[in-house]
């Protein structure tokens, strides 16, 4: 605040004291200057009072600098953790396979005629012997009747020929006819006997042909789409397929295994079998999909030199109909196990600029960032070869808010490593975790 010239106090110098010559020369001095200076201060008092108040406020603000500089205490970061466990982990080779039916039959007609009936629904389960199609049988019934009539005629002729042979046999013995006549009758009877046998075969053939007009299921399985509808003509020996039946209980899954694992697979097959698991990706039963277990039942006799793989096939009971012919599935071939491995959930392993790492919770509820070296992974679990010891607790959720030394609090216990949420092998890589199990 500026103070103008009129409000400033005026200090005037006192007049010079008179010389004392003697007592008679002393004169009284009037107190004019002090009174006028005091009067000049009166207009400035309100302004000075404001200045005093401002100075007091500044003093109060300067006294709170230490409080302003103090940082607020950070809250603990909520995280989910899991315990690192030491246990045996299977050595699993992952590949892609294709589901194949255990057996496939293409149903065709064995006679010529018109389809007069379809006795099943498309996609229906059928049993061996179930009626599928009916073909017009009138022409074949007439052919059977004709064959039966010929047989009956030839049997009568044969009976007459046999009677003639017996009669001429007595006459030739008595010398009434020649031996040549007797042999002629005997040859005729033998010829008719052969004709009767041929007629019997013709009747049987006609019966078989007539039976082909009712087309039944040659095996139990799942019927596919009807290829020929009622009213169409079919021919014997043609390439016209009426329906395809696939046997899906049990069922096969074919896959190619890298040749580097062939010796291990053969050794384990000789020791009792190679377990194999087929998992349907993207199915509704959890993130990892529904799965089925079986065993390797076939190893091809040649390695594919173009791909460096060998063809194998696993057999699955498929009682729950999890696998369907034509599906592509993730195949996990168990070739052994890693004993005493330290395993953690795959979510615990993250990828940073320095490589793979994990956050480990120590006793004072702070986290340490540790570089880790991982091994195989299976069913959402990763082997930690270096960096985390068994019994230590690792963070599996809430990594984004963490820094080394941050205080954490348990948000929701994930249980032991075996109790963590199982991820499909390969998802760990998408989260920045360790490589999945050995694969092609």
Secondary structure, DSSP 8 states (H G I E B T S, - for coil): ----TTTS--------------GGG------HHHHHHHHHHGGGHHHHHHHHHHHHHHHHHHTTHHHHHS------EEEEEEE-EEEEEEEEEEEEEEEEEEEEEEE--SS-EEEEEE-S-TT-EE-TT-EEEEE--HHHHHHHHHHHHHHHHHHHHHHHHHHHHHHHHHHHHHTSS-HHHHHHHHHHHHHHHHHHHHHHHHHHHHHHHHHTTEEE-SSSEEE---SS-TT-EE-TT-S---EEEEEEEEEEEEEEEEGGGHHHHHHHHHHT--EEEEE-TT-SSSTT--EEEEEEEEEEEEEETTTTEEEEEEEE--TT----TT-EEEEEEEEEEEEEEEEEEGGG-EEETTEEEEEEE-TTSBEEEEE-EEEEEETTEEEEEES--TT-EEEEE-GGG--TT-BEEESS---BGGGS----TTHHHHTT----SSB-
